[in-house]
Amino acid sequence: MRYRLLGRTGLRVSEVWLGAMTFGENWGWGAPESACRGMLDAYLDAGGNVVDTADWYTNGSSEEMLGQLLGDRRDRVVISTKYSIAVRPEDPNGVGNHRRHLTEAIEASLRRLRTDRIDLLWVHFRDELTPIEETMRALDDQVRLGKVLYVGASDWTAWEVSYANAVAQLRDWSPFAALQTQYSLIERTPERDLIPMCNSLGLSVVAWSPLAKGLLSGKYLDPGATGRVTTTGTADMDPRTEAVIRETAAVAEELGVASAQVALAWLLARPTPVTPILGATNQAQLDENLAALDVHLTQEHIERLEAASSIERGFPHDWLASPAARAVMYGPLRQHVVA
């Protein structure tokens, strides 16, 4: 296991995180406590040091179970949790990014997690009803109180994160250190704006659903003569998705590894460092995913995967990158300017 700095902070975080969305069976799926204990132990033994959860996961039992299972190992772990989603849907103030919900959510998470501080608190989604200034000031207050150490944004647009950090820096508040976003070989749209923004602002990129709801695990491959990719009806399928699944499986077969390991290795090899969150319901799944740390993709493999999963970046990105546009913007000597 290797470690990275979280954004422009000194916090050392492991290159893969353990996702605790599966901790608990309150949603009719997930893992029982015994399985969660095994996964947590295996992850910590492998050198991992971040567990990601949320107040909303499994109706709060994810945080409760994590706090109980950590016990006296709490200081070994960076606890990453979130607030924003409605925990009391019938209450108009039981949801959102405003100061009151933030304060209540933190106190509730601290009790469930059995700790006196949250190492990394994510704003789970962008609440369009709450001014960004209120959210950032309220987060900074919690940092100054010592109840939260670092803050991040989950599922925000690029312009909103940029604006929030500009406001925070101008007013000497705590800025976002990281962005959590859906990112995988199948979901590459963050490459349009979110990841370039993270590069520019020095934010860490944390990827949820790195296996695209299990599509990249290879479990939907039909070994029969049809050669089709089949799903249970719970995952979206289209020709591009099918091509990505097949190419991932082909690379995995050449390397003698699992498809999931190839998908995770691709994320770990991105030019912009990406930290995948590993979600599993049993230790065997987690062990397989952790083995991705030892998978090396050749440049040829990477090019094949990217060709199969390529997306149009859209306007203005594709237009600005076109030879015609660049010739107009820079003139004939752009290739002679080193930048």
N, C-alpha and C positions, 0 to 999 in steps of 0.2 A: 504494500500500500504506500502510495506517495501522498504528499500533502501540498495544498496551495493556500495562498492568502485569500481571504474573503475580501474581494473588491480592493479598495484603497485603505484597508485596515491591516492590523498585524495579527488578526485571528487566523490560526492555522486550521484548515479543514481538510478532511480526507477527500480523495479524488472521486469517490463514489459515496453516496449517502444511503442510509437505510430508510425506506418509507414505511411509516406506521399506519397508513390508511387501512391496512388489512388487519390491524390489531383489534380484535373483538368481532363478535358475530351478530351485533345488534341490527345490522342491515340485512340479515338473512344470508350473508356470505362473509368471508373473512376467515381468520384463524383463531382457534381457541388459545387460552393463556399458555398452555404447555408448548404449543408450536411457536408462539411468539417468544417465549423464553429461549427456546433453542435457536431461533433466528437471531435474536439479539446477542446471545453468547457467541455464535459463530461470526457475526459481523465484528464484534469487538475483538475477538481473538485474531481476526484477519487484519486488525489495525485500523478499522473504521472508527470515526469519532463523532459523526453527526447523525442524529435520528430526527427525521422530519415528520411532523404530525400537524394537527389543527384542532381547534376547539370543537369543530363541527363533525370531525371524523367519528364514525360509529357512535354518534350521539354523546360524545364526550368520553366514552369508555377507552378510546385509543390513548388519550392523555392519562387517564387513570391507570391503565395497565402499564404504560411506559414508566410512570412514576414509581409504581410498585415494583416492577422488574428491575429497575436501575438500583434501587436501594442505596447502599453505600458506594456504588460506582458512579453516582451522579456527577462528580467533579471530573470524571474521565470523558464525559460526553458533552458535546455542544447540542443543546436542545433547541430545535427549530420548530416553532409552531405559528399558527395563523389566527387571525380574527377577521370578521366582516360579515360572514354569511349568517343568515337568520338562525339563531339558536332558540328564539321565541317568536315563531312566525306570526302569532296573534298580536304581538306588541310592536307598534310602529317604531319604537326605539330599541327593539331587540335585534337590530340589524344595521349594517352600515359602518362607515368609517368615522363617525362623529365622536367627539370627546367622551360623551357619556357611555356609549357602547364600548369604546376602547377601554375605559377605566374598569367597567364591569367585567369585560372579557378577560383582561389581564388578571384580575383578582381571582376569577373562577379557574383560569388555567393554572395559576400558581398553586391553588389548593389541590387540583386534580394531579398535577405533576409532582407534588410534594417537594417544592423547591422555593427558594426565595428570590430567584430571578430567572428571566427568560433570556437565553443567550442570543437568539435571533428571532425577532418577531416580524412576520410578514403581514402586510395588508393584503388580504386574500383576493380582493377584487376592487376595481375602481368604482366607488359609490358616486354616481353623478349628482346626487342630491347634497353632498357635503363638499364645501370648498376645500380645495387641496391645501390651502393655507391652514385651515383648522386642523386637518389631519396631521400635517407635518409638525405644527406646534405642539399638538397633543402627544405625538410620538416623542418629541424632544423632551417634553416634561417627564415622561416615563423613564427616558434614558438618564436624565439628571437625578431622578429619584433612585436610580440603580435597580429598578424592577425589570428593565429591558437594557440589554447591552448594545445590540446592533439591530438595524431595521432593514427590511427589504420589501420589494413590491412584487406581487404575484398577479399575473394576468391583467396587466395594465398596458395601455398603448404607449408607443415610444414617446410621443409628444408630451403625454401626461407625466411620465417618469422624468423626462428632461426638465419640464417646467417645475415639478416638485423639487428636484435637486437644485435647480437654480435658485428657487425661493429659499430653500434651506441654507444654502451656502451664503447667500446675501445677508441672511438674518442670523447667521451663526447657530443654526439648528442642526440636528443630526440628519445627514442625507442618507438616501438609500445606498446600501453597500452592494446589493445584488438584485437580480431579476430572476424570478421563477416563471418559466413558460413551458408550454408544450413544445417539444422538439424531438424529432426522430427522422429516420430516413423517409418516412411517409409524410410527416408534417414538417416541411422545411420552410414554411412561410415566415418564421421569425428572421430568416436571412435577409428579408427585404429591408426592414427598418430596426427591429428590436436588437439584433446582434450587432449591427454597425453602431447603434447608439451605445450599447454596453462597451464596445471597444473605445469609443470616444470619451465616455464618462468614467471609464475604469471600473465598471460593475462586473461582478461575477455572473456567469450564466448557469442557472441550475435548471435541468431538464426534467419535467414530469412526463409520465407516460412515454419513456424512451423506447418501449417496445410496441407503441401504438395499440394499446388495449390488447396486447397479446398477439397481434397480427404478425409481428416480426419474430415471434418465437418459433415459427414453423409448424405450429400445431394445426394450422388450417390447410396444410398441403395435403392434397389427395394423392396417395401413392398409386392409385389405380391407373388404368390405361387412358383415361380421359385427360390426365395431366392438368386438371383444373384445380383452382384454389377454391375451396369451399369454406363457408362460415356457418356459424350457428344462427345467423340472422341478427346477432347483436353487434356486429362490426360492419362498417361500410366497406363496399368492394367496388372497384372500377378497374378498367384496364391498366391504368398506371400503378395502382396499388398492387394488383396482381403481379405486374412485372417486377416491382420492387421486392415483393416477397420471394419470387422465383430467383432473382439475382442474388439476394441475400443467402438463400438456401444453397445456391450453386457455389458461391464463395466458401460457405461453411463446409460443404462437402470436400472441396479442394484442400482446405486447411485441416480437415478432420476434427472440426469443432461444431458446436451447436449454432443454429441460426441466431439465437438471442445473443450469443457472445459476439458474433460478427456485428450485429446492430449496435451493441454497446461499444465495441472497439472503434467503430466508425465515429461515434460521438466523441470518444476520448481522444481521437486523432484529429479533431477539427482544428483549423488554424487559430480560431478563438477558443480558448479552453472552455470546455463544457463539463459540468458535473452532473451525471445521471443520478436520479433517485431510483433505487432498486426496490420495487414492490414485489412481495412474494407471500404465498399462503403456507409454505412449508420450507423446511431447511434445504431440501434437495433443490428446489427452485433457486433459492438464494445462493447456494454453493455454485450452481451452474452459472449464475450471473456474475458472481465474484470472480470466477475463472476468466472472465473477459479481460481482466487486468493483465493477463499473460498472453493475450492474443495479439499478434502483430500482423497488420494488414500491409501488403505491399502497395506501392504506388499504383500498380495495375489494378489491384482489387478496389482501391479507393476510386479510381477513375470509372470502373465499371459500375460501382454502386451509385456514384453520383450521376452517371449518364442515365441510369434507370430511374432515378428519383428526382431528376432535375425539374425545376419549376420556372415559369416565367416570373421575373422579378416585377414586371409591370412598369408603368410610367411613374416617375421619370427615369427610373434606374436603367432599363434596357435602352432607352433613347440616349441617355447621357453617355452610355458605354459604347454606342455605335461609332464606327469609324467616321461616318459623315458628320455627326454632331461634334466629335472631338476635333476634327479638322477645322470646323468653323470656330470652335471655342478657343483652340490653342494655336492654330496655324500649323505650318509644316514642320516646325522644329521641336514639337513636344517630346519626341523620343530622345532628344539630346539634352533634356533638362532632367537632372537627377533629383528625385524627391522621395 
